[in-house]
Amino acid sequence: MSEKQNRFRTIPPHTHCKICGAAIPIGKTFCSNVCMQKSVEMDKRMKRTQLIYLITFIILMLFTLVFFFVRPPQ
Ligand SMILES: [Zn+2]
C-alpha cells in the first residue's frame, strides 16, 4: 500500500462546513454560529433576488401583452 493511501485511512469520518469548508463531525451542517448566520443571510438574499427576477419577468410579460393586443385605432 502506498503512503498516500495509508494517510487517507487515518482520517476519521467527517464532513465539511457548507460555508467555509472546515472539517466538522458527520451530522452537523456548519462549523459555527457565524457560518450558520452567513447561510441564513445568503438564503434571504437569494430569495430576494429570485423575487426581483420574478417581478421583472411579470412586468415584461404584461408590457408584451399590452403592446400585442392593444393597438392604436386607425
Ligand atoms: Zn464554517
N, CA, C, O and the ligand as a Tripos MOL2 file, in Angstrom:
@<TRIPOS>MOLECULE
protein
  297   295    75     0     0
PROTEIN
NO_CHARGES

@<TRIPOS>ATOM
      1 N           0.8480   -1.1930    0.0000 N.3       1 MET1
      2 CA          0.0000    0.0000    0.0000 C.3       1 MET1
      3 C           0.8890    1.2510    0.0000 C.2       1 MET1
      4 O           1.8800    1.3030    0.7280 O.2       1 MET1
      5 N           0.5400    2.2540   -0.8090 N.am      2 SER2
      6 CA          1.3730    3.4510   -0.8900 C.3       2 SER2
      7 C           1.1470    4.3350    0.3320 C.2       2 SER2
      8 O           0.1900    4.1570    1.0850 O.2       2 SER2
      9 N           2.0530    5.2890    0.5050 N.am      3 GLU3
     10 CA          1.9640    6.1810    1.6620 C.3       3 GLU3
     11 C           0.7140    7.0590    1.5760 C.2       3 GLU3
     12 O           0.1010    7.3740    2.5960 O.2       3 GLU3
     13 N           0.3340    7.4560    0.3390 N.am      4 LYS4
     14 CA         -0.8350    8.3160    0.1500 C.3       4 LYS4
     15 C          -2.1220    7.6060    0.5980 C.2       4 LYS4
     16 O          -2.9480    8.2010    1.2910 O.2       4 LYS4
     17 N          -2.2910    6.3490    0.2070 N.am      5 GLN5
     18 CA         -3.4800    5.5860    0.6070 C.3       5 GLN5
     19 C          -3.5140    5.4000    2.1170 C.2       5 GLN5
     20 O          -4.5800    5.4660    2.7290 O.2       5 GLN5
     21 N          -2.3380    5.1670    2.7260 N.am      6 ASN6
     22 CA         -2.2520    4.9600    4.1560 C.3       6 ASN6
     23 C          -2.6870    6.2130    4.9050 C.2       6 ASN6
     24 O          -3.3560    6.1150    5.9340 O.2       6 ASN6
     25 N          -2.3120    7.4040    4.3950 N.am      7 ARG7
     26 CA         -2.6650    8.6580    5.0440 C.3       7 ARG7
     27 C          -4.1830    8.8620    5.0440 C.2       7 ARG7
     28 O          -4.7520    9.3220    6.0340 O.2       7 ARG7
     29 N          -4.8380    8.5130    3.9200 N.am      8 PHE8
     30 CA         -6.2770    8.6920    3.8520 C.3       8 PHE8
     31 C          -7.0140    7.7660    4.8180 C.2       8 PHE8
     32 O          -8.0950    8.1100    5.2940 O.2       8 PHE8
     33 N          -6.4490    6.6070    5.1100 N.am      9 ARG9
     34 CA         -7.1060    5.6760    6.0180 C.3       9 ARG9
     35 C          -7.1250    6.1810    7.4560 C.2       9 ARG9
     36 O          -7.9770    5.7740    8.2450 O.2       9 ARG9
     37 N          -6.1730    7.0830    7.8070 N.am     10 THR10
     38 CA         -6.0970    7.5340    9.1940 C.3      10 THR10
     39 C          -7.0280    8.7130    9.4680 C.2      10 THR10
     40 O          -7.2270    9.0650   10.6310 O.2      10 THR10
     41 N          -7.6150    9.3450    8.4200 N.am     11 ILE11
     42 CA         -8.5190   10.4710    8.6390 C.3      11 ILE11
     43 C          -9.8640    9.9410    9.1290 C.2      11 ILE11
     44 O         -10.4600    9.0980    8.4590 O.2      11 ILE11
     45 N         -10.3650   10.4100   10.2850 N.am     12 PRO12
     46 CA        -11.6570    9.9160   10.7820 C.3      12 PRO12
     47 C         -12.7980   10.4060    9.8910 C.2      12 PRO12
     48 O         -12.6450   11.4150    9.2020 O.2      12 PRO12
     49 N         -13.9340    9.7140    9.8930 N.am     13 PRO13
     50 CA        -15.0550   10.1540    9.0580 C.3      13 PRO13
     51 C         -15.5200   11.5460    9.4510 C.2      13 PRO13
     52 O         -15.6980   11.8440   10.6320 O.2      13 PRO13
     53 N         -15.7110   12.3770    8.4670 N.am     14 HIS14
     54 CA        -16.0980   13.7660    8.7270 C.3      14 HIS14
     55 C         -16.8050   14.3230    7.4990 C.2      14 HIS14
     56 O         -16.8340   13.6920    6.4420 O.2      14 HIS14
     57 N         -17.3700   15.5080    7.6540 N.am     15 THR15
     58 CA        -17.9470   16.2220    6.5190 C.3      15 THR15
     59 C         -17.4160   17.6480    6.5630 C.2      15 THR15
     60 O         -16.5760   17.9660    7.4050 O.2      15 THR15
     61 N         -17.8950   18.5170    5.6670 N.am     16 HIS16
     62 CA        -17.3390   19.8660    5.6060 C.3      16 HIS16
     63 C         -18.4410   20.9090    5.7680 C.2      16 HIS16
     64 O         -19.5770   20.7170    5.3330 O.2      16 HIS16
     65 N         -18.0720   22.0200    6.4080 N.am     17 CYS17
     66 CA        -18.9890   23.1460    6.5980 C.3      17 CYS17
     67 C         -19.4400   23.6530    5.2300 C.2      17 CYS17
     68 O         -18.6220   23.7920    4.3210 O.2      17 CYS17
     69 N         -20.7500   23.9340    5.0770 N.am     18 LYS18
     70 CA        -21.2870   24.3990    3.7920 C.3      18 LYS18
     71 C         -20.7590   25.7720    3.4140 C.2      18 LYS18
     72 O         -20.7460   26.1240    2.2350 O.2      18 LYS18
     73 N         -20.3230   26.5550    4.3940 N.am     19 ILE19
     74 CA        -19.8970   27.9250    4.1220 C.3      19 ILE19
     75 C         -18.3820   28.0200    3.9700 C.2      19 ILE19
     76 O         -17.8990   28.4790    2.9360 O.2      19 ILE19
     77 N         -17.6270   27.5970    4.9750 N.am     20 CYS20
     78 CA        -16.1790   27.8240    4.9400 C.3      20 CYS20
     79 C         -15.3990   26.5590    4.5650 C.2      20 CYS20
     80 O         -14.2070   26.6460    4.2720 O.2      20 CYS20
     81 N         -16.0360   25.4030    4.5670 N.am     21 GLY21
     82 CA        -15.3540   24.1780    4.1490 C.3      21 GLY21
     83 C         -14.5380   23.5110    5.2390 C.2      21 GLY21
     84 O         -13.8260   22.5450    4.9620 O.2      21 GLY21
     85 N         -14.6180   23.9970    6.4740 N.am     22 ALA22
     86 CA        -13.8530   23.3840    7.5700 C.3      22 ALA22
     87 C         -14.3830   21.9810    7.8600 C.2      22 ALA22
     88 O         -15.5740   21.7110    7.7020 O.2      22 ALA22
     89 N         -13.4950   21.1040    8.2810 N.am     23 ALA23
     90 CA        -13.8880   19.7430    8.6320 C.3      23 ALA23
     91 C         -14.7160   19.7570    9.9100 C.2      23 ALA23
     92 O         -14.3190   20.3640   10.9050 O.2      23 ALA23
     93 N         -15.8730   19.0840    9.8820 N.am     24 ILE24
     94 CA        -16.7620   19.0250   11.0480 C.3      24 ILE24
     95 C         -17.2780   17.6000   11.1910 C.2      24 ILE24
     96 O         -17.2280   16.8310   10.2310 O.2      24 ILE24
     97 N         -17.7730   17.2330   12.3720 N.am     25 PRO25
     98 CA        -18.2890   15.8690   12.5630 C.3      25 PRO25
     99 C         -19.4960   15.6100   11.6660 C.2      25 PRO25
    100 O         -20.2340   16.5290   11.3140 O.2      25 PRO25
    101 N         -19.6790   14.3490   11.3050 N.am     26 ILE26
    102 CA        -20.8250   13.9630   10.4770 C.3      26 ILE26
    103 C         -22.1090   14.2330   11.2470 C.2      26 ILE26
    104 O         -22.1950   13.9580   12.4440 O.2      26 ILE26
    105 N         -23.1120   14.7770   10.5480 N.am     27 GLY27
    106 CA        -24.3900   15.0940   11.1760 C.3      27 GLY27
    107 C         -24.5580   16.5780   11.3950 C.2      27 GLY27
    108 O         -25.6810   17.0650   11.5210 O.2      27 GLY27
    109 N         -23.4310   17.3200   11.4440 N.am     28 LYS28
    110 CA        -23.5220   18.7710   11.5670 C.3      28 LYS28
    111 C         -23.4660   19.3780   10.1720 C.2      28 LYS28
    112 O         -22.9200   18.7670    9.2530 O.2      28 LYS28
    113 N         -24.0280   20.5820   10.0020 N.am     29 THR29
    114 CA        -24.0230   21.2520    8.7050 C.3      29 THR29
    115 C         -23.0350   22.4050    8.6830 C.2      29 THR29
    116 O         -22.4200   22.6870    7.6550 O.2      29 THR29
    117 N         -22.8830   23.0780    9.8350 N.am     30 PHE30
    118 CA        -21.9950   24.2470    9.9010 C.3      30 PHE30
    119 C         -20.9920   24.0650   11.0300 C.2      30 PHE30
    120 O         -21.2330   23.3240   11.9830 O.2      30 PHE30
    121 N         -19.8410   24.7680   10.9030 N.am     31 CYS31
    122 CA        -18.7970   24.6370   11.9240 C.3      31 CYS31
    123 C         -19.0770   25.5390   13.1160 C.2      31 CYS31
    124 O         -18.6290   25.2470   14.2250 O.2      31 CYS31
    125 N         -19.8230   26.6510   12.9060 N.am     32 SER32
    126 CA        -20.0400   27.6070   13.9940 C.3      32 SER32
    127 C         -21.3220   28.3820   13.7430 C.2      32 SER32
    128 O         -21.9270   28.2920   12.6750 O.2      32 SER32
    129 N         -21.7240   29.1540   14.7660 N.am     33 ASN33
    130 CA        -22.9130   30.0010   14.6090 C.3      33 ASN33
    131 C         -22.6970   31.0870   13.5660 C.2      33 ASN33
    132 O         -23.6450   31.5120   12.9060 O.2      33 ASN33
    133 N         -21.4480   31.5420   13.4140 N.am     34 VAL34
    134 CA        -21.1490   32.5750   12.4240 C.3      34 VAL34
    135 C         -21.4780   32.0550   11.0240 C.2      34 VAL34
    136 O         -22.1120   32.7530   10.2320 O.2      34 VAL34
    137 N         -21.0460   30.8240   10.7200 N.am     35 CYS35
    138 CA        -21.3230   30.2450    9.4040 C.3      35 CYS35
    139 C         -22.8170   29.9940    9.2320 C.2      35 CYS35
    140 O         -23.3460   30.1400    8.1300 O.2      35 CYS35
    141 N         -23.5090   29.6130   10.3210 N.am     36 MET36
    142 CA        -24.9530   29.3920   10.2310 C.3      36 MET36
    143 C         -25.6730   30.6910    9.8870 C.2      36 MET36
    144 O         -26.5810   30.7050    9.0560 O.2      36 MET36
    145 N         -25.2540   31.8030   10.5440 N.am     37 GLN37
    146 CA        -25.8590   33.1040   10.2480 C.3      37 GLN37
    147 C         -25.5620   33.5300    8.8180 C.2      37 GLN37
    148 O         -26.4300   34.0780    8.1390 O.2      37 GLN37
    149 N         -24.3210   33.2760    8.3500 N.am     38 LYS38
    150 CA        -23.9820   33.6160    6.9680 C.3      38 LYS38
    151 C         -24.8840   32.8650    5.9940 C.2      38 LYS38
    152 O         -25.3310   33.4240    4.9930 O.2      38 LYS38
    153 N         -25.1490   31.5920    6.2960 N.am     39 SER39
    154 CA        -26.0040   30.7850    5.4200 C.3      39 SER39
    155 C         -27.4170   31.3490    5.3770 C.2      39 SER39
    156 O         -28.0260   31.4340    4.3110 O.2      39 SER39
    157 N         -27.9450   31.7390    6.5570 N.am     40 VAL40
    158 CA        -29.2960   32.3130    6.6120 C.3      40 VAL40
    159 C         -29.3550   33.6020    5.8010 C.2      40 VAL40
    160 O         -30.3170   33.8340    5.0680 O.2      40 VAL40
    161 N         -28.3130   34.4520    5.9340 N.am     41 GLU41
    162 CA        -28.2870   35.7100    5.1730 C.3      41 GLU41
    163 C         -28.2050   35.4380    3.6730 C.2      41 GLU41
    164 O         -28.8600   36.1180    2.8830 O.2      41 GLU41
    165 N         -27.4040   34.4460    3.2750 N.am     42 MET42
    166 CA        -27.2850   34.1200    1.8510 C.3      42 MET42
    167 C         -28.6160   33.6150    1.3000 C.2      42 MET42
    168 O         -28.9950   33.9530    0.1780 O.2      42 MET42
    169 N         -29.3360   32.7950    2.0990 N.am     43 ASP43
    170 CA        -30.6480   32.2970    1.6640 C.3      43 ASP43
    171 C         -31.6280   33.4460    1.4740 C.2      43 ASP43
    172 O         -32.3730   33.4850    0.4940 O.2      43 ASP43
    173 N         -31.6200   34.4020    2.4410 N.am     44 LYS44
    174 CA        -32.5230   35.5490    2.3330 C.3      44 LYS44
    175 C         -32.2140   36.3520    1.0710 C.2      44 LYS44
    176 O         -33.1210   36.7360    0.3320 O.2      44 LYS44
    177 N         -30.9100   36.6040    0.8300 N.am     45 ARG45
    178 CA        -30.5050   37.3920   -0.3340 C.3      45 ARG45
    179 C         -30.9230   36.6790   -1.6250 C.2      45 ARG45
    180 O         -31.3880   37.3150   -2.5710 O.2      45 ARG45
    181 N         -30.7510   35.3400   -1.6530 N.am     46 MET46
    182 CA        -31.1070   34.5840   -2.8500 C.3      46 MET46
    183 C         -32.6170   34.6410   -3.0980 C.2      46 MET46
    184 O         -33.0530   34.7840   -4.2400 O.2      46 MET46
    185 N         -33.4210   34.5280   -2.0240 N.am     47 LYS47
    186 CA        -34.8740   34.5970   -2.1890 C.3      47 LYS47
    187 C         -35.2960   35.9680   -2.6900 C.2      47 LYS47
    188 O         -36.1890   36.0710   -3.5310 O.2      47 LYS47
    189 N         -34.6560   37.0400   -2.1750 N.am     48 ARG48
    190 CA        -34.9940   38.3950   -2.6140 C.3      48 ARG48
    191 C         -34.6290   38.5710   -4.0880 C.2      48 ARG48
    192 O         -35.3920   39.1640   -4.8500 O.2      48 ARG48
    193 N         -33.4670   38.0580   -4.4910 N.am     49 THR49
    194 CA        -33.0570   38.1600   -5.8950 C.3      49 THR49
    195 C         -34.0380   37.4140   -6.7940 C.2      49 THR49
    196 O         -34.4060   37.9100   -7.8590 O.2      49 THR49
    197 N         -34.4630   36.2200   -6.3660 N.am     50 GLN50
    198 CA        -35.4340   35.4530   -7.1620 C.3      50 GLN50
    199 C         -36.7460   36.2030   -7.2850 C.2      50 GLN50
    200 O         -37.3740   36.1870   -8.3440 O.2      50 GLN50
    201 N         -37.1740   36.8700   -6.1960 N.am     51 LEU51
    202 CA        -38.4180   37.6370   -6.2310 C.3      51 LEU51
    203 C         -38.3010   38.8040   -7.2040 C.2      51 LEU51
    204 O         -39.2380   39.0860   -7.9500 O.2      51 LEU51
    205 N         -37.1520   39.4840   -7.2010 N.am     52 ILE52
    206 CA        -36.9440   40.6130   -8.1220 C.3      52 ILE52
    207 C         -36.9860   40.1080   -9.5690 C.2      52 ILE52
    208 O         -37.5960   40.7480  -10.4260 O.2      52 ILE52
    209 N         -36.3450   38.9660   -9.8480 N.am     53 TYR53
    210 CA        -36.3870   38.3920  -11.2000 C.3      53 TYR53
    211 C         -37.8260   38.0650  -11.6020 C.2      53 TYR53
    212 O         -38.2410   38.3350  -12.7300 O.2      53 TYR53
    213 N         -38.5850   37.4800  -10.6650 N.am     54 LEU54
    214 CA        -39.9620   37.0970  -10.9680 C.3      54 LEU54
    215 C         -40.8110   38.3270  -11.2840 C.2      54 LEU54
    216 O         -41.5680   38.3310  -12.2540 O.2      54 LEU54
    217 N         -40.6840   39.3740  -10.4600 N.am     55 ILE55
    218 CA        -41.4540   40.5980  -10.6800 C.3      55 ILE55
    219 C         -41.0730   41.2280  -12.0180 C.2      55 ILE55
    220 O         -41.9480   41.6660  -12.7650 O.2      55 ILE55
    221 N         -39.7720   41.2790  -12.3280 N.am     56 THR56
    222 CA        -39.3170   41.8310  -13.6090 C.3      56 THR56
    223 C         -39.8970   41.0380  -14.7760 C.2      56 THR56
    224 O         -40.3300   41.6190  -15.7710 O.2      56 THR56
    225 N         -39.9070   39.7230  -14.6570 N.am     57 PHE57
    226 CA        -40.4500   38.8650  -15.7110 C.3      57 PHE57
    227 C         -41.9450   39.1360  -15.9250 C.2      57 PHE57
    228 O         -42.4100   39.2410  -17.0590 O.2      57 PHE57
    229 N         -42.6920   39.2470  -14.8100 N.am     58 ILE58
    230 CA        -44.1310   39.5010  -14.9090 C.3      58 ILE58
    231 C         -44.3830   40.8580  -15.5610 C.2      58 ILE58
    232 O         -45.2590   40.9740  -16.4180 O.2      58 ILE58
    233 N         -43.6260   41.8890  -15.1670 N.am     59 ILE59
    234 CA        -43.7960   43.2220  -15.7640 C.3      59 ILE59
    235 C         -43.5040   43.1670  -17.2650 C.2      59 ILE59
    236 O         -44.2410   43.7540  -18.0580 O.2      59 ILE59
    237 N         -42.4420   42.4730  -17.6610 N.am     60 LEU60
    238 CA        -42.1190   42.3580  -19.0880 C.3      60 LEU60
    239 C         -43.2180   41.6260  -19.8550 C.2      60 LEU60
    240 O         -43.5570   42.0060  -20.9760 O.2      60 LEU60
    241 N         -43.7750   40.5710  -19.2460 N.am     61 MET61
    242 CA        -44.8630   39.8330  -19.9000 C.3      61 MET61
    243 C         -46.0890   40.7310  -20.0630 C.2      61 MET61
    244 O         -46.7350   40.7120  -21.1110 O.2      61 MET61
    245 N         -46.4130   41.5210  -19.0290 N.am     62 LEU62
    246 CA        -47.5620   42.4300  -19.1150 C.3      62 LEU62
    247 C         -47.3450   43.4650  -20.2190 C.2      62 LEU62
    248 O         -48.2600   43.7290  -21.0000 O.2      62 LEU62
    249 N         -46.1560   44.0510  -20.2950 N.am     63 PHE63
    250 CA        -45.8500   45.0190  -21.3500 C.3      63 PHE63
    251 C         -46.0070   44.3670  -22.7200 C.2      63 PHE63
    252 O         -46.5820   44.9580  -23.6340 O.2      63 PHE63
    253 N         -45.4950   43.1520  -22.8570 N.am     64 THR64
    254 CA        -45.5800   42.4420  -24.1310 C.3      64 THR64
    255 C         -47.0370   42.2230  -24.5200 C.2      64 THR64
    256 O         -47.4150   42.4410  -25.6710 O.2      64 THR64
    257 N         -47.8630   41.7860  -23.5510 N.am     65 LEU65
    258 CA        -49.2790   41.5460  -23.8310 C.3      65 LEU65
    259 C         -49.9790   42.8420  -24.2070 C.2      65 LEU65
    260 O         -50.7660   42.8720  -25.1530 O.2      65 LEU65
    261 N         -49.7000   43.9030  -23.4780 N.am     66 VAL66
    262 CA        -50.3420   45.1910  -23.7590 C.3      66 VAL66
    263 C         -49.9800   45.6530  -25.1620 C.2      66 VAL66
    264 O         -50.8620   46.0780  -25.9100 O.2      66 VAL66
    265 N         -48.7200   45.5830  -25.5370 N.am     67 PHE67
    266 CA        -48.3110   46.0430  -26.8640 C.3      67 PHE67
    267 C         -48.8160   45.1120  -27.9680 C.2      67 PHE67
    268 O         -48.9880   45.5410  -29.1090 O.2      67 PHE67
    269 N         -49.0520   43.8510  -27.6350 N.am     68 PHE68
    270 CA        -49.5170   42.9040  -28.6490 C.3      68 PHE68
    271 C         -51.0090   43.0680  -28.9260 C.2      68 PHE68
    272 O         -51.4380   43.0290  -30.0790 O.2      68 PHE68
    273 N         -51.8050   43.2530  -27.8610 N.am     69 PHE69
    274 CA        -53.2550   43.2780  -28.0240 C.3      69 PHE69
    275 C         -53.8420   44.6710  -28.1570 C.2      69 PHE69
    276 O         -54.8620   44.8540  -28.8210 O.2      69 PHE69
    277 N         -53.2140   45.6490  -27.5360 N.am     70 VAL70
    278 CA        -53.7560   46.9970  -27.5870 C.3      70 VAL70
    279 C         -53.0210   47.7650  -28.6800 C.2      70 VAL70
    280 O         -51.8560   48.1310  -28.5260 O.2      70 VAL70
    281 N         -53.7130   47.9980  -29.7710 N.am     71 ARG71
    282 CA        -53.1070   48.7570  -30.8740 C.3      71 ARG71
    283 C         -53.8590   50.0800  -31.0260 C.2      71 ARG71
    284 O         -55.0500   50.1530  -30.7250 O.2      71 ARG71
    285 N         -53.1900   51.0970  -31.4800 N.am     72 PRO72
    286 CA        -53.8710   52.3790  -31.6280 C.3      72 PRO72
    287 C         -54.9360   52.3170  -32.7220 C.2      72 PRO72
    288 O         -54.7440   51.6260  -33.7230 O.2      72 PRO72
    289 N         -56.0500   53.0240  -32.5520 N.am     73 PRO73
    290 CA        -57.1240   52.9940  -33.5670 C.3      73 PRO73
    291 C         -56.6360   53.6260  -34.8800 C.2      73 PRO73
    292 O         -55.9020   54.6140  -34.8920 O.2      73 PRO73
    293 N         -57.0780   53.0110  -35.9730 N.am     74 GLN74
    294 CA        -56.6230   53.5250  -37.2820 C.3      74 GLN74
    295 C         -57.6480   54.4310  -37.9220 C.2      74 GLN74
    296 O         -57.4210   54.9420  -39.0190 O.2      74 GLN74
    297 ZN        -17.8040   27.2040    8.6540 Zn       75 ZN75
@<TRIPOS>BOND
     1     1     2 1
     2     2     3 1
     3     3     4 2
     4     3     5 am
     5     5     6 1
     6     6     7 1
     7     7     8 2
     8     7     9 am
     9     9    10 1
    10    10    11 1
    11    11    12 2
    12    11    13 am
    13    13    14 1
    14    14    15 1
    15    15    16 2
    16    15    17 am
    17    17    18 1
    18    18    19 1
    19    19    20 2
    20    19    21 am
    21    21    22 1
    22    22    23 1
    23    23    24 2
    24    23    25 am
    25    25    26 1
    26    26    27 1
    27    27    28 2
    28    27    29 am
    29    29    30 1
    30    30    31 1
    31    31    32 2
    32    31    33 am
    33    33    34 1
    34    34    35 1
    35    35    36 2
    36    35    37 am
    37    37    38 1
    38    38    39 1
    39    39    40 2
    40    39    41 am
    41    41    42 1
    42    42    43 1
    43    43    44 2
    44    43    45 am
    45    45    46 1
    46    46    47 1
    47    47    48 2
    48    47    49 am
    49    49    50 1
    50    50    51 1
    51    51    52 2
    52    51    53 am
    53    53    54 1
    54    54    55 1
    55    55    56 2
    56    55    57 am
    57    57    58 1
    58    58    59 1
    59    59    60 2
    60    59    61 am
    61    61    62 1
    62    62    63 1
    63    63    64 2
    64    63    65 am
    65    65    66 1
    66    66    67 1
    67    67    68 2
    68    67    69 am
    69    69    70 1
    70    70    71 1
    71    71    72 2
    72    71    73 am
    73    73    74 1
    74    74    75 1
    75    75    76 2
    76    75    77 am
    77    77    78 1
    78    78    79 1
    79    79    80 2
    80    79    81 am
    81    81    82 1
    82    82    83 1
    83    83    84 2
    84    83    85 am
    85    85    86 1
    86    86    87 1
    87    87    88 2
    88    87    89 am
    89    89    90 1
    90    90    91 1
    91    91    92 2
    92    91    93 am
    93    93    94 1
    94    94    95 1
    95    95    96 2
    96    95    97 am
    97    97    98 1
    98    98    99 1
    99    99   100 2
   100    99   101 am
   101   101   102 1
   102   102   103 1
   103   103   104 2
   104   103   105 am
   105   105   106 1
   106   106   107 1
   107   107   108 2
   108   107   109 am
   109   109   110 1
   110   110   111 1
   111   111   112 2
   112   111   113 am
   113   113   114 1
   114   114   115 1
   115   115   116 2
   116   115   117 am
   117   117   118 1
   118   118   119 1
   119   119   120 2
   120   119   121 am
   121   121   122 1
   122   122   123 1
   123   123   124 2
   124   123   125 am
   125   125   126 1
   126   126   127 1
   127   127   128 2
   128   127   129 am
   129   129   130 1
   130   130   131 1
   131   131   132 2
   132   131   133 am
   133   133   134 1
   134   134   135 1
   135   135   136 2
   136   135   137 am
   137   137   138 1
   138   138   139 1
   139   139   140 2
   140   139   141 am
   141   141   142 1
   142   142   143 1
   143   143   144 2
   144   143   145 am
   145   145   146 1
   146   146   147 1
   147   147   148 2
   148   147   149 am
   149   149   150 1
   150   150   151 1
   151   151   152 2
   152   151   153 am
   153   153   154 1
   154   154   155 1
   155   155   156 2
   156   155   157 am
   157   157   158 1
   158   158   159 1
   159   159   160 2
   160   159   161 am
   161   161   162 1
   162   162   163 1
   163   163   164 2
   164   163   165 am
   165   165   166 1
   166   166   167 1
   167   167   168 2
   168   167   169 am
   169   169   170 1
   170   170   171 1
   171   171   172 2
   172   171   173 am
   173   173   174 1
   174   174   175 1
   175   175   176 2
   176   175   177 am
   177   177   178 1
   178   178   179 1
   179   179   180 2
   180   179   181 am
   181   181   182 1
   182   182   183 1
   183   183   184 2
   184   183   185 am
   185   185   186 1
   186   186   187 1
   187   187   188 2
   188   187   189 am
   189   189   190 1
   190   190   191 1
   191   191   192 2
   192   191   193 am
   193   193   194 1
   194   194   195 1
   195   195   196 2
   196   195   197 am
   197   197   198 1
   198   198   199 1
   199   199   200 2
   200   199   201 am
   201   201   202 1
   202   202   203 1
   203   203   204 2
   204   203   205 am
   205   205   206 1
   206   206   207 1
   207   207   208 2
   208   207   209 am
   209   209   210 1
   210   210   211 1
   211   211   212 2
   212   211   213 am
   213   213   214 1
   214   214   215 1
   215   215   216 2
   216   215   217 am
   217   217   218 1
   218   218   219 1
   219   219   220 2
   220   219   221 am
   221   221   222 1
   222   222   223 1
   223   223   224 2
   224   223   225 am
   225   225   226 1
   226   226   227 1
   227   227   228 2
   228   227   229 am
   229   229   230 1
   230   230   231 1
   231   231   232 2
   232   231   233 am
   233   233   234 1
   234   234   235 1
   235   235   236 2
   236   235   237 am
   237   237   238 1
   238   238   239 1
   239   239   240 2
   240   239   241 am
   241   241   242 1
   242   242   243 1
   243   243   244 2
   244   243   245 am
   245   245   246 1
   246   246   247 1
   247   247   248 2
   248   247   249 am
   249   249   250 1
   250   250   251 1
   251   251   252 2
   252   251   253 am
   253   253   254 1
   254   254   255 1
   255   255   256 2
   256   255   257 am
   257   257   258 1
   258   258   259 1
   259   259   260 2
   260   259   261 am
   261   261   262 1
   262   262   263 1
   263   263   264 2
   264   263   265 am
   265   265   266 1
   266   266   267 1
   267   267   268 2
   268   267   269 am
   269   269   270 1
   270   270   271 1
   271   271   272 2
   272   271   273 am
   273   273   274 1
   274   274   275 1
   275   275   276 2
   276   275   277 am
   277   277   278 1
   278   278   279 1
   279   279   280 2
   280   279   281 am
   281   281   282 1
   282   282   283 1
   283   283   284 2
   284   283   285 am
   285   285   286 1
   286   286   287 1
   287   287   288 2
   288   287   289 am
   289   289   290 1
   290   290   291 1
   291   291   292 2
   292   291   293 am
   293   293   294 1
   294   294   295 1
   295   295   296 2
@<TRIPOS>SUBSTRUCTURE
     1 MET1         2 RESIDUE 1 A MET
     2 SER2         6 RESIDUE 1 A SER
     3 GLU3        10 RESIDUE 1 A GLU
     4 LYS4        14 RESIDUE 1 A LYS
     5 GLN5        18 RESIDUE 1 A GLN
     6 ASN6        22 RESIDUE 1 A ASN
     7 ARG7        26 RESIDUE 1 A ARG
     8 PHE8        30 RESIDUE 1 A PHE
     9 ARG9        34 RESIDUE 1 A ARG
    10 THR10       38 RESIDUE 1 A THR
    11 ILE11       42 RESIDUE 1 A ILE
    12 PRO12       46 RESIDUE 1 A PRO
    13 PRO13       50 RESIDUE 1 A PRO
    14 HIS14       54 RESIDUE 1 A HIS
    15 THR15       58 RESIDUE 1 A THR
    16 HIS16       62 RESIDUE 1 A HIS
    17 CYS17       66 RESIDUE 1 A CYS
    18 LYS18       70 RESIDUE 1 A LYS
    19 ILE19       74 RESIDUE 1 A ILE
    20 CYS20       78 RESIDUE 1 A CYS
    21 GLY21       82 RESIDUE 1 A GLY
    22 ALA22       86 RESIDUE 1 A ALA
    23 ALA23       90 RESIDUE 1 A ALA
    24 ILE24       94 RESIDUE 1 A ILE
    25 PRO25       98 RESIDUE 1 A PRO
    26 ILE26      102 RESIDUE 1 A ILE
    27 GLY27      106 RESIDUE 1 A GLY
    28 LYS28      110 RESIDUE 1 A LYS
    29 THR29      114 RESIDUE 1 A THR
    30 PHE30      118 RESIDUE 1 A PHE
    31 CYS31      122 RESIDUE 1 A CYS
    32 SER32      126 RESIDUE 1 A SER
    33 ASN33      130 RESIDUE 1 A ASN
    34 VAL34      134 RESIDUE 1 A VAL
    35 CYS35      138 RESIDUE 1 A CYS
    36 MET36      142 RESIDUE 1 A MET
    37 GLN37      146 RESIDUE 1 A GLN
    38 LYS38      150 RESIDUE 1 A LYS
    39 SER39      154 RESIDUE 1 A SER
    40 VAL40      158 RESIDUE 1 A VAL
    41 GLU41      162 RESIDUE 1 A GLU
    42 MET42      166 RESIDUE 1 A MET
    43 ASP43      170 RESIDUE 1 A ASP
    44 LYS44      174 RESIDUE 1 A LYS
    45 ARG45      178 RESIDUE 1 A ARG
    46 MET46      182 RESIDUE 1 A MET
    47 LYS47      186 RESIDUE 1 A LYS
    48 ARG48      190 RESIDUE 1 A ARG
    49 THR49      194 RESIDUE 1 A THR
    50 GLN50      198 RESIDUE 1 A GLN
    51 LEU51      202 RESIDUE 1 A LEU
    52 ILE52      206 RESIDUE 1 A ILE
    53 TYR53      210 RESIDUE 1 A TYR
    54 LEU54      214 RESIDUE 1 A LEU
    55 ILE55      218 RESIDUE 1 A ILE
    56 THR56      222 RESIDUE 1 A THR
    57 PHE57      226 RESIDUE 1 A PHE
    58 ILE58      230 RESIDUE 1 A ILE
    59 ILE59      234 RESIDUE 1 A ILE
    60 LEU60      238 RESIDUE 1 A LEU
    61 MET61      242 RESIDUE 1 A MET
    62 LEU62      246 RESIDUE 1 A LEU
    63 PHE63      250 RESIDUE 1 A PHE
    64 THR64      254 RESIDUE 1 A THR
    65 LEU65      258 RESIDUE 1 A LEU
    66 VAL66      262 RESIDUE 1 A VAL
    67 PHE67      266 RESIDUE 1 A PHE
    68 PHE68      270 RESIDUE 1 A PHE
    69 PHE69      274 RESIDUE 1 A PHE
    70 VAL70      278 RESIDUE 1 A VAL
    71 ARG71      282 RESIDUE 1 A ARG
    72 PRO72      286 RESIDUE 1 A PRO
    73 PRO73      290 RESIDUE 1 A PRO
    74 GLN74      294 RESIDUE 1 A GLN
    75 ZN75       297 GROUP 0 **** ****
